[in-house]
Amino acid sequence: MLAIRAPGAVRTMMLSFRRGDYIIEELRALLKREGVDAALITSGIGSLDICALHTITNTGLPPEERYWTLEGPIEVGSLQGSVSGGEPHIHVVVHDVAADQVHVGHLEAGSRCCFRLEMGLIVLEGVRTRRVKDPVTELVDIVPVEEPDVRPG
């Protein structure tokens, strides 16, 4: 296990997405505008009318994934994740109301707010991270970005 400590303060935000907002796209724009590199997405509730998802389909290596999209009234029961290198990674539990089915997976770009979607964000000030894919296992890890050691000559 790797633990990444936040040496500075944290900044908290409560986000409220409006009807027609694309969740991942709007969040990416906010993160860029605010200069956020690392954060915790602590909670999320609301509704979607388009929900793009992906999930794993095997337990062996390399991981295999399935992508699908739901459309119609979709209730978000749970949403959480992280931000690394300024890029959000979000997991959701959603209810497809029309089909009366529950889906779990990674929220993808193209997911759109139906009425409202609220999200909690804790920004880790002073932390810089990135996601790195292991070339052998193809698993992705969050690792700290090492700052160059700059010392006077």
Backbone as JSON Lines, residues from 0, in Angstrom:
{"i":0,"aa":"M","n":[0.84,-1.18,0.0],"ca":[0.0,0.0,0.0],"c":[0.88,1.24,0.0]}
{"i":1,"aa":"L","n":[0.47,2.23,-0.74],"ca":[1.17,3.51,-0.79],"c":[0.29,4.56,-0.13]}
{"i":2,"aa":"A","n":[0.84,5.31,0.81],"ca":[0.11,6.4,1.46],"c":[0.72,7.72,1.01]}
{"i":3,"aa":"I","n":[-0.11,8.62,0.54],"ca":[0.35,9.94,0.09],"c":[-0.19,10.97,1.08]}
{"i":4,"aa":"R","n":[0.71,11.63,1.76],"ca":[0.34,12.59,2.8],"c":[0.21,14.0,2.21]}
{"i":5,"aa":"A","n":[-0.81,14.71,2.64],"ca":[-1.0,16.1,2.2],"c":[-0.26,17.01,3.19]}
{"i":6,"aa":"P","n":[0.86,17.63,2.75],"ca":[1.65,18.44,3.68],"c":[1.0,19.77,4.03]}
{"i":7,"aa":"G","n":[0.1,20.22,3.19],"ca":[-0.52,21.53,3.41],"c":[-1.96,21.39,3.87]}
{"i":8,"aa":"A","n":[-2.66,22.48,3.75],"ca":[-4.07,22.52,4.14],"c":[-4.92,21.81,3.1]}
{"i":9,"aa":"V","n":[-6.16,21.57,3.47],"ca":[-7.13,21.06,2.51],"c":[-8.15,22.17,2.25]}
{"i":10,"aa":"R","n":[-8.72,22.12,1.07],"ca":[-9.76,23.08,0.67],"c":[-10.98,22.25,0.31]}
{"i":11,"aa":"T","n":[-12.12,22.61,0.81],"ca":[-13.33,21.84,0.52],"c":[-14.25,22.63,-0.39]}
{"i":12,"aa":"M","n":[-14.96,21.89,-1.24],"ca":[-15.93,22.5,-2.14],"c":[-17.18,21.63,-2.18]}
{"i":13,"aa":"M","n":[-18.32,22.28,-2.27],"ca":[-19.57,21.58,-2.54],"c":[-19.99,22.0,-3.94]}
{"i":14,"aa":"L","n":[-20.09,21.04,-4.83],"ca":[-20.41,21.31,-6.22],"c":[-21.88,20.97,-6.49]}
{"i":15,"aa":"S","n":[-22.54,21.8,-7.27],"ca":[-23.92,21.54,-7.65],"c":[-24.02,21.64,-9.17]}
{"i":16,"aa":"F","n":[-24.17,20.48,-9.8],"ca":[-24.32,20.43,-11.25],"c":[-25.79,20.7,-11.58]}
{"i":17,"aa":"R","n":[-26.01,21.41,-12.67],"ca":[-27.35,21.81,-13.09],"c":[-27.83,20.96,-14.26]}
{"i":18,"aa":"R","n":[-29.11,21.07,-14.53],"ca":[-29.73,20.33,-15.63],"c":[-28.94,20.57,-16.92]}
{"i":19,"aa":"G","n":[-28.56,19.46,-17.57],"ca":[-27.84,19.54,-18.84],"c":[-26.33,19.56,-18.71]}
{"i":20,"aa":"D","n":[-25.81,19.73,-17.49],"ca":[-24.35,19.71,-17.29],"c":[-23.81,18.31,-17.52]}
{"i":21,"aa":"Y","n":[-22.71,18.22,-18.23],"ca":[-22.0,16.95,-18.38],"c":[-21.01,16.84,-17.22]}
{"i":22,"aa":"I","n":[-21.2,15.84,-16.38],"ca":[-20.52,15.75,-15.09],"c":[-19.0,15.74,-15.22]}
{"i":23,"aa":"I","n":[-18.45,14.79,-15.95],"ca":[-16.99,14.66,-16.06],"c":[-16.4,15.89,-16.75]}
{"i":24,"aa":"E","n":[-17.03,16.35,-17.8],"ca":[-16.52,17.48,-18.56],"c":[-16.52,18.77,-17.73]}
{"i":25,"aa":"E","n":[-17.61,19.03,-17.0],"ca":[-17.68,20.22,-16.14],"c":[-16.68,20.12,-15.0]}
{"i":26,"aa":"L","n":[-16.55,18.92,-14.43],"ca":[-15.6,18.74,-13.33],"c":[-14.17,18.95,-13.81]}
{"i":27,"aa":"R","n":[-13.83,18.41,-14.97],"ca":[-12.48,18.63,-15.52],"c":[-12.2,20.13,-15.69]}
{"i":28,"aa":"A","n":[-13.17,20.86,-16.21],"ca":[-12.99,22.31,-16.42],"c":[-12.78,23.03,-15.09]}
{"i":29,"aa":"L","n":[-13.55,22.66,-14.07],"ca":[-13.4,23.27,-12.75],"c":[-12.03,22.96,-12.17]}
{"i":30,"aa":"L","n":[-11.6,21.71,-12.26],"ca":[-10.3,21.31,-11.71],"c":[-9.17,22.1,-12.37]}
{"i":31,"aa":"K","n":[-9.27,22.27,-13.67],"ca":[-8.26,23.03,-14.4],"c":[-8.28,24.5,-13.99]}
{"i":32,"aa":"R","n":[-9.48,25.07,-13.93],"ca":[-9.64,26.48,-13.56],"c":[-9.12,26.76,-12.15]}
{"i":33,"aa":"E","n":[-9.35,25.82,-11.24],"ca":[-8.95,25.98,-9.84],"c":[-7.52,25.5,-9.57]}
{"i":34,"aa":"G","n":[-6.88,24.91,-10.58],"ca":[-5.51,24.41,-10.4],"c":[-5.43,23.21,-9.46]}
{"i":35,"aa":"V","n":[-6.44,22.36,-9.48],"ca":[-6.49,21.19,-8.59],"c":[-5.78,20.02,-9.25]}
{"i":36,"aa":"D","n":[-4.8,19.46,-8.56],"ca":[-4.08,18.29,-9.04],"c":[-4.56,17.02,-8.34]}
{"i":37,"aa":"A","n":[-4.73,17.09,-7.01],"ca":[-5.13,15.92,-6.23],"c":[-6.3,16.28,-5.31]}
{"i":38,"aa":"A","n":[-7.29,15.4,-5.27],"ca":[-8.47,15.65,-4.44],"c":[-9.18,14.34,-4.16]}
{"i":39,"aa":"L","n":[-10.04,14.39,-3.16],"ca":[-10.92,13.27,-2.83],"c":[-12.35,13.7,-3.16]}
{"i":40,"aa":"I","n":[-13.04,12.87,-3.9],"ca":[-14.46,13.1,-4.18],"c":[-15.19,12.3,-3.12]}
{"i":41,"aa":"T","n":[-15.75,13.0,-2.14],"ca":[-16.22,12.34,-0.92],"c":[-17.64,11.84,-0.98]}
{"i":42,"aa":"S","n":[-18.46,12.45,-1.82],"ca":[-19.86,12.02,-1.87],"c":[-20.51,12.61,-3.1]}
{"i":43,"aa":"G","n":[-21.63,12.04,-3.46],"ca":[-22.4,12.58,-4.56],"c":[-23.77,11.94,-4.61]}
{"i":44,"aa":"I","n":[-24.77,12.76,-4.88],"ca":[-26.14,12.29,-5.03],"c":[-26.79,13.12,-6.13]}
{"i":45,"aa":"G","n":[-27.86,12.63,-6.69],"ca":[-28.57,13.41,-7.69],"c":[-29.21,12.55,-8.75]}
{"i":46,"aa":"S","n":[-29.37,13.16,-9.94],"ca":[-30.02,12.44,-11.03],"c":[-29.31,12.71,-12.34]}
{"i":47,"aa":"L","n":[-29.37,11.71,-13.21],"ca":[-28.8,11.79,-14.55],"c":[-29.88,11.42,-15.56]}
{"i":48,"aa":"D","n":[-29.71,11.86,-16.8],"ca":[-30.56,11.34,-17.86],"c":[-29.74,10.58,-18.9]}
{"i":49,"aa":"I","n":[-28.42,10.71,-18.82],"ca":[-27.48,9.87,-19.56],"c":[-26.4,9.45,-18.59]}
{"i":50,"aa":"C","n":[-26.12,8.17,-18.52],"ca":[-25.1,7.65,-17.61],"c":[-24.21,6.68,-18.37]}
{"i":51,"aa":"A","n":[-22.98,7.12,-18.64],"ca":[-21.99,6.27,-19.32],"c":[-21.12,5.62,-18.26]}
{"i":52,"aa":"L","n":[-20.99,4.3,-18.35],"ca":[-20.29,3.52,-17.32],"c":[-19.3,2.55,-17.94]}
{"i":53,"aa":"H","n":[-18.35,2.11,-17.12],"ca":[-17.57,0.92,-17.47],"c":[-17.24,0.17,-16.19]}
{"i":54,"aa":"T","n":[-17.0,-1.12,-16.34],"ca":[-16.67,-1.97,-15.2],"c":[-15.76,-3.1,-15.65]}
{"i":55,"aa":"I","n":[-15.14,-3.76,-14.68],"ca":[-14.3,-4.92,-15.02],"c":[-15.19,-6.12,-15.31]}
{"i":56,"aa":"T","n":[-14.66,-7.05,-16.13],"ca":[-15.43,-8.25,-16.47],"c":[-14.67,-9.54,-16.18]}
{"i":57,"aa":"N","n":[-13.47,-9.4,-15.6],"ca":[-12.7,-10.6,-15.28],"c":[-11.88,-10.35,-14.02]}
{"i":58,"aa":"T","n":[-11.23,-11.4,-13.52],"ca":[-10.36,-11.25,-12.35],"c":[-8.91,-11.55,-12.69]}
{"i":59,"aa":"G","n":[-8.63,-11.9,-13.92],"ca":[-7.26,-12.17,-14.34],"c":[-6.59,-10.93,-14.89]}
{"i":60,"aa":"L","n":[-5.33,-11.1,-15.25],"ca":[-4.57,-10.01,-15.86],"c":[-4.35,-10.29,-17.32]}
{"i":61,"aa":"P","n":[-4.41,-9.32,-18.19],"ca":[-4.77,-7.94,-17.88],"c":[-6.27,-7.81,-17.66]}
{"i":62,"aa":"P","n":[-6.67,-6.73,-16.98],"ca":[-8.1,-6.52,-16.76],"c":[-8.84,-6.29,-18.08]}
{"i":63,"aa":"E","n":[-10.05,-6.82,-18.15],"ca":[-10.91,-6.59,-19.31],"c":[-12.09,-5.75,-18.83]}
{"i":64,"aa":"E","n":[-12.56,-4.85,-19.69],"ca":[-13.61,-3.93,-19.28],"c":[-14.77,-3.93,-20.26]}
{"i":65,"aa":"R","n":[-15.94,-3.59,-19.73],"ca":[-17.15,-3.46,-20.54],"c":[-17.67,-2.04,-20.37]}
{"i":66,"aa":"Y","n":[-18.08,-1.43,-21.48],"ca":[-18.62,-0.07,-21.48],"c":[-20.08,-0.12,-21.91]}
{"i":67,"aa":"W","n":[-20.92,0.68,-21.28],"ca":[-22.31,0.78,-21.69],"c":[-22.88,2.14,-21.25]}
{"i":68,"aa":"T","n":[-24.02,2.49,-21.85],"ca":[-24.66,3.77,-21.55],"c":[-26.14,3.54,-21.25]}
{"i":69,"aa":"L","n":[-26.6,4.18,-20.19],"ca":[-28.02,4.16,-19.82],"c":[-28.62,5.51,-20.19]}
{"i":70,"aa":"E","n":[-29.89,5.5,-20.6],"ca":[-30.59,6.75,-20.9],"c":[-31.97,6.7,-20.26]}
{"i":71,"aa":"G","n":[-32.45,7.84,-19.82],"ca":[-33.74,7.93,-19.15],"c":[-33.55,8.43,-17.73]}
{"i":72,"aa":"P","n":[-34.57,8.3,-16.89],"ca":[-34.43,8.76,-15.51],"c":[-33.51,7.82,-14.72]}
{"i":73,"aa":"I","n":[-32.43,8.39,-14.18],"ca":[-31.43,7.6,-13.46],"c":[-31.14,8.3,-12.14]}
{"i":74,"aa":"E","n":[-31.33,7.6,-11.05],"ca":[-31.07,8.15,-9.72],"c":[-29.67,7.73,-9.28]}
{"i":75,"aa":"V","n":[-28.87,8.7,-8.81],"ca":[-27.53,8.41,-8.3],"c":[-27.66,8.17,-6.8]}
{"i":76,"aa":"G","n":[-27.41,6.93,-6.38],"ca":[-27.5,6.57,-4.97],"c":[-26.22,6.8,-4.21]}
{"i":77,"aa":"S","n":[-25.09,6.7,-4.93],"ca":[-23.79,6.9,-4.3],"c":[-22.79,7.28,-5.38]}
{"i":78,"aa":"L","n":[-21.88,8.19,-5.02],"ca":[-20.85,8.63,-5.95],"c":[-19.64,9.02,-5.11]}
{"i":79,"aa":"Q","n":[-18.48,8.5,-5.48],"ca":[-17.24,8.87,-4.79],"c":[-16.06,8.58,-5.69]}
{"i":80,"aa":"G","n":[-14.9,9.12,-5.33],"ca":[-13.73,8.88,-6.16],"c":[-12.55,9.71,-5.75]}
{"i":81,"aa":"S","n":[-11.69,9.97,-6.73],"ca":[-10.47,10.73,-6.47],"c":[-10.11,11.53,-7.71]}
{"i":82,"aa":"V","n":[-9.18,12.45,-7.5],"ca":[-8.6,13.23,-8.6],"c":[-7.1,13.05,-8.5]}
{"i":83,"aa":"S","n":[-6.49,12.67,-9.6],"ca":[-5.04,12.51,-9.65],"c":[-4.54,13.12,-10.95]}
{"i":84,"aa":"G","n":[-3.52,13.96,-10.85],"ca":[-3.02,14.64,-12.03],"c":[-4.07,15.52,-12.68]}
{"i":85,"aa":"G","n":[-5.03,15.99,-11.87],"ca":[-6.1,16.84,-12.38],"c":[-7.22,16.09,-13.09]}
{"i":86,"aa":"E","n":[-7.16,14.76,-13.1],"ca":[-8.14,13.94,-13.82],"c":[-9.04,13.19,-12.84]}
{"i":87,"aa":"P","n":[-10.38,13.37,-12.93],"ca":[-11.28,12.68,-12.01],"c":[-11.44,11.19,-12.33]}
{"i":88,"aa":"H","n":[-11.6,10.42,-11.27],"ca":[-11.86,8.98,-11.35],"c":[-13.02,8.73,-10.39]}
{"i":89,"aa":"I","n":[-14.21,8.44,-10.94],"ca":[-15.43,8.39,-10.13],"c":[-16.12,7.04,-10.27]}
{"i":90,"aa":"H","n":[-16.53,6.5,-9.13],"ca":[-17.35,5.28,-9.09],"c":[-18.76,5.67,-8.64]}
{"i":91,"aa":"V","n":[-19.76,5.02,-9.22],"ca":[-21.15,5.33,-8.89],"c":[-21.97,4.06,-8.7]}
{"i":92,"aa":"V","n":[-23.04,4.22,-7.93],"ca":[-24.12,3.25,-7.85],"c":[-25.36,4.01,-8.32]}
{"i":93,"aa":"V","n":[-25.97,3.53,-9.4],"ca":[-27.12,4.23,-9.98],"c":[-28.3,3.28,-10.15]}
{"i":94,"aa":"H","n":[-29.49,3.87,-10.13],"ca":[-30.72,3.11,-10.36],"c":[-31.33,3.58,-11.67]}
{"i":95,"aa":"D","n":[-31.43,2.67,-12.63],"ca":[-32.13,2.93,-13.89],"c":[-33.61,2.75,-13.57]}
{"i":96,"aa":"V","n":[-34.31,3.86,-13.42],"ca":[-35.69,3.84,-12.93],"c":[-36.6,3.07,-13.89]}
{"i":97,"aa":"A","n":[-36.5,3.32,-15.18],"ca":[-37.39,2.68,-16.16],"c":[-37.23,1.17,-16.17]}
{"i":98,"aa":"A","n":[-36.0,0.69,-16.08],"ca":[-35.74,-0.76,-16.11],"c":[-35.75,-1.37,-14.71]}
{"i":99,"aa":"D","n":[-35.82,-0.53,-13.68],"ca":[-35.74,-0.96,-12.28],"c":[-34.52,-1.85,-12.05]}
{"i":100,"aa":"Q","n":[-33.36,-1.36,-12.52],"ca":[-32.09,-2.08,-12.36],"c":[-31.06,-1.17,-11.71]}
{"i":101,"aa":"V","n":[-30.21,-1.77,-10.88],"ca":[-29.11,-1.04,-10.26],"c":[-27.83,-1.38,-11.0]}
{"i":102,"aa":"H","n":[-27.01,-0.37,-11.26],"ca":[-25.74,-0.54,-11.95],"c":[-24.63,0.09,-11.11]}
{"i":103,"aa":"V","n":[-23.46,-0.54,-11.15],"ca":[-22.29,-0.04,-10.43],"c":[-21.14,0.01,-11.41]}
{"i":104,"aa":"G","n":[-20.36,1.08,-11.37],"ca":[-19.2,1.15,-12.24],"c":[-18.52,2.5,-12.18]}
{"i":105,"aa":"H","n":[-17.59,2.69,-13.1],"ca":[-16.86,3.95,-13.25],"c":[-17.71,4.89,-14.1]}
{"i":106,"aa":"L","n":[-17.91,6.12,-13.64],"ca":[-18.65,7.12,-14.4],"c":[-17.76,7.66,-15.51]}
{"i":107,"aa":"E","n":[-18.27,7.68,-16.72],"ca":[-17.49,8.11,-17.88],"c":[-17.99,9.45,-18.42]}
{"i":108,"aa":"A","n":[-17.15,10.07,-19.24],"ca":[-17.54,11.3,-19.94],"c":[-18.8,11.02,-20.76]}
{"i":109,"aa":"G","n":[-19.63,12.03,-20.9],"ca":[-20.9,11.88,-21.61],"c":[-22.07,11.69,-20.67]}
{"i":110,"aa":"S","n":[-21.79,11.53,-19.36],"ca":[-22.86,11.4,-18.37],"c":[-23.43,12.79,-18.08]}
{"i":111,"aa":"R","n":[-24.77,12.92,-18.14],"ca":[-25.4,14.24,-18.08],"c":[-26.38,14.35,-16.92]}
{"i":112,"aa":"C","n":[-26.33,15.48,-16.24],"ca":[-27.22,15.78,-15.13],"c":[-28.65,15.95,-15.63]}
{"i":113,"aa":"C","n":[-29.6,15.31,-14.95],"ca":[-31.01,15.46,-15.31],"c":[-31.62,16.68,-14.6]}
{"i":114,"aa":"F","n":[-31.62,16.67,-13.28],"ca":[-32.17,17.81,-12.53],"c":[-31.07,18.5,-11.72]}
{"i":115,"aa":"R","n":[-30.48,17.79,-10.77],"ca":[-29.35,18.3,-9.98],"c":[-28.45,17.11,-9.64]}
{"i":116,"aa":"L","n":[-27.19,17.43,-9.43],"ca":[-26.25,16.44,-8.89],"c":[-25.3,17.21,-7.99]}
{"i":117,"aa":"E","n":[-25.21,16.79,-6.73],"ca":[-24.35,17.44,-5.75],"c":[-23.15,16.55,-5.47]}
{"i":118,"aa":"M","n":[-21.99,17.19,-5.3],"ca":[-20.75,16.44,-5.1],"c":[-19.88,17.17,-4.09]}
{"i":119,"aa":"G","n":[-19.27,16.42,-3.18],"ca":[-18.31,16.97,-2.23],"c":[-16.89,16.74,-2.73]}
{"i":120,"aa":"L","n":[-16.04,17.77,-2.59],"ca":[-14.66,17.69,-3.08],"c":[-13.73,18.2,-1.99]}
{"i":121,"aa":"I","n":[-12.73,17.41,-1.64],"ca":[-11.68,17.84,-0.72],"c":[-10.39,17.93,-1.52]}
{"i":122,"aa":"V","n":[-9.89,19.15,-1.7],"ca":[-8.67,19.39,-2.47],"c":[-7.47,19.24,-1.55]}
{"i":123,"aa":"L","n":[-6.49,18.44,-1.96],"ca":[-5.28,18.21,-1.18],"c":[-4.21,19.2,-1.65]}
{"i":124,"aa":"E","n":[-4.13,20.32,-0.96],"ca":[-3.18,21.37,-1.35],"c":[-1.75,20.86,-1.2]}
{"i":125,"aa":"G","n":[-0.91,21.18,-2.16],"ca":[0.49,20.81,-2.09],"c":[0.8,19.38,-2.5]}
{"i":126,"aa":"V","n":[-0.22,18.64,-2.93],"ca":[-0.01,17.26,-3.36],"c":[-0.09,17.2,-4.88]}
{"i":127,"aa":"R","n":[0.9,16.58,-5.49],"ca":[0.88,16.38,-6.94],"c":[1.0,14.88,-7.19]}
{"i":128,"aa":"T","n":[0.09,14.35,-7.98],"ca":[0.06,12.92,-8.26],"c":[-0.17,12.69,-9.74]}
{"i":129,"aa":"R","n":[-0.01,11.44,-10.13],"ca":[-0.34,11.04,-11.49],"c":[-0.72,9.57,-11.46]}
{"i":130,"aa":"R","n":[-1.41,9.14,-12.49],"ca":[-1.77,7.72,-12.63],"c":[-0.77,7.09,-13.59]}
{"i":131,"aa":"V","n":[-0.27,5.93,-13.2],"ca":[0.74,5.23,-13.99],"c":[0.27,3.8,-14.22]}
{"i":132,"aa":"K","n":[0.33,3.35,-15.48],"ca":[-0.05,1.97,-15.81],"c":[1.18,1.08,-15.74]}
{"i":133,"aa":"D","n":[1.07,0.0,-14.98],"ca":[2.14,-0.99,-14.91],"c":[2.21,-1.72,-16.25]}
{"i":134,"aa":"P","n":[3.37,-1.74,-16.92],"ca":[3.46,-2.34,-18.25],"c":[3.24,-3.85,-18.25]}
{"i":135,"aa":"V","n":[3.45,-4.51,-17.12],"ca":[3.28,-5.96,-17.06],"c":[1.83,-6.33,-16.74]}
{"i":136,"aa":"T","n":[1.28,-5.76,-15.65],"ca":[-0.07,-6.13,-15.22],"c":[-1.17,-5.31,-15.87]}
{"i":137,"aa":"E","n":[-0.81,-4.14,-16.4],"ca":[-1.75,-3.16,-16.96],"c":[-2.68,-2.56,-15.9]}
{"i":138,"aa":"L","n":[-2.32,-2.72,-14.62],"ca":[-3.06,-2.08,-13.54],"c":[-2.57,-0.65,-13.39]}
{"i":139,"aa":"V","n":[-3.48,0.24,-12.99],"ca":[-3.15,1.66,-12.87],"c":[-3.04,2.02,-11.39]}
{"i":140,"aa":"D","n":[-1.97,2.71,-11.04],"ca":[-1.74,3.17,-9.67],"c":[-1.62,4.68,-9.64]}
{"i":141,"aa":"I","n":[-1.98,5.26,-8.49],"ca":[-1.7,6.67,-8.23],"c":[-0.34,6.73,-7.56]}
{"i":142,"aa":"V","n":[0.53,7.59,-8.07],"ca":[1.86,7.76,-7.48],"c":[2.13,9.25,-7.31]}
{"i":143,"aa":"P","n":[2.94,9.61,-6.3],"ca":[3.28,11.02,-6.14],"c":[4.21,11.47,-7.26]}
{"i":144,"aa":"V","n":[4.07,12.72,-7.65],"ca":[4.99,13.32,-8.62],"c":[6.15,13.86,-7.81]}
{"i":145,"aa":"E","n":[7.32,13.34,-8.09],"ca":[8.51,13.79,-7.37],"c":[8.97,15.11,-7.95]}
{"i":146,"aa":"E","n":[9.16,16.07,-7.08],"ca":[9.68,17.37,-7.5],"c":[11.18,17.24,-7.68]}
{"i":147,"aa":"P","n":[11.75,17.89,-8.7],"ca":[13.19,17.83,-8.88],"c":[13.9,18.48,-7.69]}
{"i":148,"aa":"D","n":[15.01,17.87,-7.29],"ca":[15.79,18.38,-6.17],"c":[16.65,19.53,-6.68]}
{"i":149,"aa":"V","n":[16.23,20.75,-6.38],"ca":[16.94,21.93,-6.85],"c":[17.69,22.54,-5.67]}
{"i":150,"aa":"R","n":[19.0,22.44,-5.72],"ca":[19.84,23.0,-4.66],"c":[20.84,23.96,-5.27]}
{"i":151,"aa":"P","n":[21.15,25.0,-4.53],"ca":[22.16,25.92,-5.06],"c":[23.48,25.21,-5.27]}
{"i":152,"aa":"G","n":[24.15,25.55,-6.37],"ca":[25.34,24.95,-6.88],"c":[26.45,24.7,-6.02]}
